[in-house]
Amino acid sequence: MKECKPEELIEVFDRILVYVFGNRYARDNPHATDMATATQWAKDGCDAVIAAIVLYDRMSAMHERHLHAVDKTDRTNVPGTLKLFTENIEAALRRQSGEELDSVDKAYSQWRSRVKGWKKNGKLWRIEHWGPAPHRPGCRVPKSVLAEFA
């Protein structure tokens, strides 16, 4: 496998962003954390193809939520940094290497993602799917996951 340069991964991100969201959402400059994130992805074995597949998939889902938003100027569902997709890239690399998560690890990973999103924006919590939000009576988030975000 050909080693990928971090700059290539940042370029893939920007191209997918424009492809999915349009020129209006193009970034003038990479986010301050992008080079460190892209360097880690490259070191972990991510190449431009894996990045493009993962980023297109996840950005398409984000774009769908953006289209349904009441306030079209709200950039909540418009990604601005590579690090938003680190867990997705890591999961793709595990799948590629044949290292599958068992169901418990997968469930915990999903809870981590949900809580991470909730900490950024409480409106992202879907009580109808996941039960009461963290730290509310009846919360179903595993205690170990809650402890990670305390």
Backbone as CSV, one residue per row, in Angstrom:
resi,resn,N_x,N_y,N_z,CA_x,CA_y,CA_z,C_x,C_y,C_z
1,MET,0.833,-1.177,0.000,0.000,0.000,0.000,0.880,1.243,0.000
2,LYS,0.551,2.184,-0.854,1.300,3.428,-0.962,0.971,4.323,0.234
3,GLU,2.026,4.846,0.859,1.821,5.744,2.000,1.187,7.044,1.521
4,CYS,0.230,7.510,2.280,-0.495,8.723,1.933,0.047,9.893,2.749
5,LYS,0.162,11.032,2.121,0.632,12.228,2.813,-0.552,12.905,3.496
6,PRO,-0.325,13.497,4.664,-1.412,14.187,5.367,-2.089,15.268,4.515
7,GLU,-1.304,15.954,3.698,-1.863,17.002,2.842,-2.910,16.426,1.887
8,GLU,-2.673,15.193,1.412,-3.629,14.540,0.512,-4.953,14.281,1.228
9,LEU,-4.874,13.871,2.491,-6.088,13.592,3.256,-6.879,14.873,3.508
10,ILE,-6.193,15.964,3.750,-6.875,17.253,3.934,-7.537,17.682,2.628
11,GLU,-6.834,17.459,1.517,-7.410,17.796,0.211,-8.643,16.949,-0.086
12,VAL,-8.602,15.667,0.261,-9.764,14.795,0.071,-10.941,15.337,0.880
13,PHE,-10.697,15.699,2.137,-11.751,16.268,2.980,-12.390,17.483,2.304
14,ASP,-11.554,18.413,1.844,-12.074,19.642,1.244,-12.844,19.365,-0.051
15,ARG,-12.355,18.440,-0.847,-13.061,18.103,-2.091,-14.426,17.459,-1.814
16,ILE,-14.471,16.554,-0.851,-15.731,15.897,-0.504,-16.695,16.920,0.096
17,LEU,-16.176,17.815,0.935,-17.011,18.863,1.531,-17.703,19.689,0.448
18,VAL,-16.947,20.134,-0.542,-17.519,20.931,-1.631,-18.464,20.079,-2.477
19,TYR,-18.109,18.841,-2.732,-18.953,17.968,-3.536,-20.314,17.746,-2.870
20,VAL,-20.305,17.512,-1.564,-21.545,17.209,-0.851,-22.339,18.475,-0.524
21,PHE,-21.678,19.499,-0.002,-22.377,20.683,0.478,-22.403,21.836,-0.526
22,GLY,-21.520,21.827,-1.504,-21.472,22.899,-2.487,-20.383,23.917,-2.177
23,ASN,-20.071,24.743,-3.187,-19.002,25.742,-3.067,-19.240,26.738,-1.937
24,ARG,-20.482,26.957,-1.599,-20.812,27.911,-0.541,-20.134,27.547,0.785
25,TYR,-19.900,26.256,0.992,-19.343,25.782,2.258,-17.858,25.424,2.161
26,ALA,-17.220,25.801,1.068,-15.780,25.538,0.919,-15.013,26.284,2.011
27,ARG,-13.953,25.655,2.479,-13.122,26.288,3.509,-12.016,27.095,2.841
28,ASP,-11.710,28.249,3.413,-10.589,29.044,2.915,-9.260,28.421,3.324
29,ASN,-9.228,27.888,4.554,-8.020,27.295,5.105,-8.392,26.069,5.926
30,PRO,-7.485,25.124,6.051,-7.750,23.975,6.925,-7.881,24.431,8.382
31,HIS,-8.594,23.650,9.157,-8.727,23.908,10.592,-7.356,23.718,11.248
32,ALA,-7.144,24.368,12.371,-5.851,24.300,13.055,-5.456,22.879,13.447
33,THR,-6.433,22.014,13.666,-6.138,20.635,14.085,-6.015,19.664,12.915
34,ASP,-6.307,20.101,11.704,-6.357,19.183,10.565,-5.034,18.478,10.270
35,MET,-3.929,19.187,10.342,-2.646,18.565,10.003,-2.302,17.460,10.998
36,ALA,-2.510,17.704,12.275,-2.227,16.671,13.282,-3.145,15.465,13.086
37,THR,-4.413,15.724,12.802,-5.365,14.634,12.581,-4.996,13.839,11.335
38,ALA,-4.725,14.522,10.239,-4.361,13.849,8.983,-3.057,13.068,9.142
39,THR,-2.122,13.603,9.894,-0.853,12.905,10.135,-1.103,11.601,10.882
40,GLN,-1.974,11.645,11.872,-2.300,10.431,12.630,-3.023,9.422,11.747
41,TRP,-3.967,9.892,10.934,-4.677,8.988,10.029,-3.694,8.292,9.102
42,ALA,-2.780,9.052,8.517,-1.795,8.483,7.592,-0.920,7.465,8.317
43,LYS,-0.512,7.803,9.523,0.322,6.898,10.317,-0.425,5.596,10.630
44,ASP,-1.741,5.706,10.819,-2.566,4.532,11.114,-2.847,3.683,9.873
45,GLY,-2.490,4.204,8.685,-2.664,3.434,7.462,-3.788,3.908,6.560
46,CYS,-4.370,5.057,6.863,-5.447,5.586,6.025,-4.857,6.130,4.729
47,ASP,-5.524,5.828,3.635,-5.122,6.399,2.360,-6.271,7.237,1.806
48,ALA,-6.062,7.851,0.657,-7.059,8.750,0.083,-8.358,8.023,-0.260
49,VAL,-8.277,6.768,-0.658,-9.483,6.013,-1.029,-10.350,5.754,0.194
50,ILE,-9.752,5.254,1.261,-10.505,4.996,2.491,-11.098,6.303,3.008
51,ALA,-10.288,7.360,3.026,-10.770,8.657,3.508,-11.950,9.138,2.673
52,ALA,-11.864,9.019,1.363,-12.941,9.485,0.491,-14.231,8.717,0.745
53,ILE,-14.128,7.414,0.889,-15.326,6.596,1.128,-15.973,6.969,2.449
54,VAL,-15.179,7.031,3.502,-15.710,7.347,4.832,-16.266,8.768,4.867
55,LEU,-15.502,9.727,4.374,-15.934,11.116,4.427,-17.193,11.347,3.603
56,TYR,-17.261,10.740,2.431,-18.467,10.904,1.604,-19.689,10.326,2.319
57,ASP,-19.536,9.151,2.887,-20.651,8.507,3.589,-21.138,9.367,4.748
58,ARG,-20.220,9.788,5.603,-20.603,10.541,6.802,-21.085,11.949,6.456
59,MET,-20.425,12.607,5.501,-20.857,13.957,5.121,-22.221,13.928,4.446
60,SER,-22.518,12.879,3.706,-23.838,12.772,3.083,-24.929,12.710,4.144
61,ALA,-24.676,11.954,5.214,-25.645,11.876,6.312,-25.789,13.237,6.990
62,MET,-24.673,13.928,7.182,-24.723,15.256,7.791,-25.467,16.238,6.892
63,HIS,-25.265,16.111,5.592,-25.938,16.999,4.643,-27.449,16.785,4.693
64,GLU,-27.855,15.557,4.831,-29.283,15.237,4.940,-29.890,15.955,6.154
65,ARG,-29.197,15.906,7.284,-29.678,16.614,8.480,-29.670,18.122,8.248
66,HIS,-28.651,18.622,7.556,-28.563,20.050,7.256,-29.753,20.503,6.406
67,LEU,-30.136,19.687,5.445,-31.258,20.042,4.573,-32.576,20.117,5.332
68,HIS,-32.688,19.335,6.396,-33.924,19.321,7.185,-33.927,20.340,8.312
69,ALA,-32.826,21.055,8.475,-32.744,22.059,9.537,-33.651,23.242,9.213
70,VAL,-34.238,23.793,10.237,-35.116,24.944,10.061,-34.304,26.172,9.661
71,ASP,-33.186,26.391,10.341,-32.322,27.533,10.078,-31.211,27.109,9.116
72,LYS,-31.319,27.491,7.872,-30.345,27.078,6.852,-28.979,27.738,7.040
73,THR,-28.880,28.770,7.866,-27.588,29.393,8.126,-26.859,28.691,9.272
74,ASP,-27.534,27.797,9.976,-26.923,27.042,11.075,-25.944,26.036,10.477
75,ARG,-24.685,26.121,10.900,-23.643,25.251,10.349,-23.376,24.034,11.236
76,THR,-24.300,23.705,12.130,-24.120,22.584,13.048,-23.803,21.289,12.314
77,ASN,-24.465,21.051,11.210,-24.271,19.809,10.466,-23.313,19.943,9.291
78,VAL,-22.549,21.020,9.265,-21.533,21.218,8.224,-20.176,21.011,8.887
79,PRO,-19.458,19.961,8.502,-18.172,19.688,9.160,-17.128,20.742,8.824
80,GLY,-16.332,21.088,9.837,-15.294,22.079,9.623,-13.901,21.551,9.912
81,THR,-13.826,20.308,10.394,-12.527,19.759,10.762,-12.500,18.246,10.555
82,LEU,-11.335,17.739,10.243,-11.164,16.299,10.033,-11.429,15.492,11.289
83,LYS,-11.094,16.048,12.452,-11.161,15.252,13.675,-12.578,14.766,13.991
84,LEU,-13.594,15.368,13.385,-14.963,14.888,13.565,-15.119,13.442,13.082
85,PHE,-14.256,13.033,12.171,-14.399,11.737,11.526,-13.360,10.709,11.965
86,THR,-12.603,11.024,13.002,-11.537,10.118,13.444,-12.076,8.748,13.824
87,GLU,-13.166,8.704,14.582,-13.729,7.400,14.969,-14.179,6.607,13.745
88,ASN,-14.745,7.297,12.756,-15.188,6.626,11.537,-14.006,6.077,10.745
89,ILE,-12.936,6.846,10.662,-11.727,6.394,9.960,-11.127,5.193,10.690
90,GLU,-11.039,5.279,12.018,-10.487,4.164,12.795,-11.317,2.896,12.596
91,ALA,-12.635,3.031,12.574,-13.502,1.867,12.362,-13.276,1.269,10.975
92,ALA,-13.118,2.123,9.962,-12.875,1.630,8.598,-11.538,0.905,8.519
93,LEU,-10.536,1.434,9.204,-9.227,0.776,9.196,-9.279,-0.565,9.918
94,ARG,-10.062,-0.651,11.001,-10.220,-1.940,11.699,-10.917,-2.952,10.798
95,ARG,-11.960,-2.501,10.092,-12.669,-3.410,9.181,-11.739,-3.897,8.081
96,GLN,-10.932,-2.995,7.544,-10.020,-3.355,6.459,-8.980,-4.360,6.932
97,SER,-8.525,-4.198,8.172,-7.495,-5.104,8.680,-8.086,-6.427,9.170
98,GLY,-9.403,-6.517,9.160,-10.058,-7.747,9.609,-10.313,-7.778,11.095
99,GLU,-9.956,-6.724,11.797,-10.158,-6.644,13.236,-11.554,-6.084,13.497
100,GLU,-12.516,-6.960,13.634,-13.896,-6.541,13.860,-14.154,-6.311,15.337
101,LEU,-15.019,-5.369,15.612,-15.429,-5.122,16.989,-16.463,-6.154,17.405
102,ASP,-16.399,-6.602,18.642,-17.489,-7.448,19.100,-18.676,-6.550,19.416
103,SER,-19.827,-7.129,19.650,-21.046,-6.343,19.799,-20.989,-5.391,20.989
104,VAL,-20.316,-5.775,22.066,-20.217,-4.898,23.234,-19.381,-3.669,22.902
105,ASP,-18.220,-3.875,22.265,-17.386,-2.736,21.876,-18.129,-1.814,20.920
106,LYS,-18.884,-2.400,20.012,-19.635,-1.610,19.047,-20.691,-0.768,19.755
107,ALA,-21.394,-1.367,20.699,-22.422,-0.632,21.440,-21.800,0.518,22.234
108,TYR,-20.678,0.258,22.880,-20.017,1.303,23.657,-19.531,2.420,22.740
109,SER,-19.035,2.068,21.565,-18.589,3.065,20.610,-19.756,3.963,20.186
110,GLN,-20.921,3.354,19.969,-22.107,4.132,19.595,-22.516,5.074,20.730
111,TRP,-22.489,4.565,21.962,-22.846,5.422,23.098,-21.858,6.574,23.230
112,ARG,-20.567,6.305,23.015,-19.569,7.373,23.089,-19.870,8.463,22.061
113,SER,-20.186,8.063,20.846,-20.495,9.028,19.789,-21.724,9.850,20.150
114,ARG,-22.744,9.197,20.694,-23.969,9.903,21.064,-23.701,10.926,22.171
115,VAL,-22.962,10.506,23.186,-22.677,11.411,24.310,-21.778,12.554,23.852
116,LYS,-20.818,12.254,22.982,-19.930,13.302,22.464,-20.753,14.368,21.733
117,GLY,-21.687,13.937,20.904,-22.558,14.873,20.196,-23.450,15.653,21.148
118,TRP,-23.972,14.973,22.156,-24.842,15.610,23.143,-24.093,16.687,23.916
119,LYS,-22.817,16.421,24.243,-22.033,17.418,24.983,-21.826,18.681,24.144
120,LYS,-21.741,18.519,22.836,-21.558,19.672,21.962,-22.870,20.432,21.778
121,ASN,-23.956,19.667,21.665,-25.262,20.272,21.410,-26.339,19.353,21.969
122,GLY,-26.947,19.758,23.068,-27.969,18.945,23.729,-29.154,18.610,22.847
123,LYS,-29.380,19.413,21.804,-30.512,19.157,20.905,-30.299,17.901,20.057
124,LEU,-29.048,17.406,20.013,-28.752,16.230,19.198,-29.197,14.932,19.861
125,TRP,-29.544,14.978,21.139,-29.938,13.751,21.849,-31.324,13.329,21.402
126,ARG,-31.467,12.078,20.985,-32.741,11.531,20.505,-33.364,10.650,21.577
127,ILE,-34.150,11.275,22.455,-34.752,10.570,23.581,-35.642,9.418,23.102
128,GLU,-36.272,9.588,21.946,-37.169,8.543,21.424,-36.409,7.273,21.037
129,HIS,-35.116,7.391,20.774,-34.302,6.238,20.395,-33.411,5.744,21.520
130,TRP,-32.833,6.677,22.294,-31.795,6.333,23.255,-32.212,6.481,24.710
131,GLY,-33.448,6.890,24.935,-33.910,7.090,26.302,-33.488,8.457,26.815
132,PRO,-33.675,8.685,28.129,-33.325,9.988,28.712,-31.856,10.341,28.509
133,ALA,-31.594,11.629,28.402,-30.231,12.140,28.190,-29.346,11.803,29.390
134,PRO,-28.037,11.873,29.199,-27.110,11.611,30.303,-27.442,12.430,31.550
135,HIS,-27.285,11.759,32.682,-27.491,12.345,34.005,-28.958,12.656,34.308
136,ARG,-29.872,12.135,33.524,-31.303,12.277,33.798,-31.810,10.930,34.317
137,PRO,-32.873,10.958,35.122,-33.428,9.684,35.622,-33.784,8.747,34.463
138,GLY,-33.380,7.500,34.576,-33.665,6.502,33.549,-32.660,6.457,32.413
139,CYS,-31.574,7.224,32.520,-30.546,7.267,31.477,-30.000,5.858,31.232
140,ARG,-29.876,5.489,29.938,-29.400,4.147,29.579,-27.942,4.117,29.137
141,VAL,-27.268,5.262,29.179,-25.860,5.305,28.789,-25.049,4.515,29.818
142,PRO,-24.179,3.602,29.367,-23.350,2.861,30.321,-22.537,3.808,31.204
143,LYS,-22.435,3.463,32.478,-21.738,4.319,33.443,-20.291,4.565,33.064
144,SER,-19.645,3.557,32.497,-18.244,3.744,32.098,-18.107,4.788,30.996
145,VAL,-19.094,4.851,30.108,-19.071,5.860,29.039,-19.322,7.239,29.642
146,LEU,-20.284,7.335,30.559,-20.550,8.616,31.221,-19.305,9.122,31.951
147,ALA,-18.592,8.210,32.577,-17.381,8.577,33.319,-16.322,9.158,32.383
148,GLU,-16.237,8.662,31.161,-15.265,9.173,30.193,-15.506,10.632,29.860
149,PHE,-16.767,11.056,29.936,-17.143,12.409,29.540,-17.460,13.308,30.719
150,ALA,-17.127,12.859,31.923,-17.427,13.649,33.125,-16.555,14.861,33.244
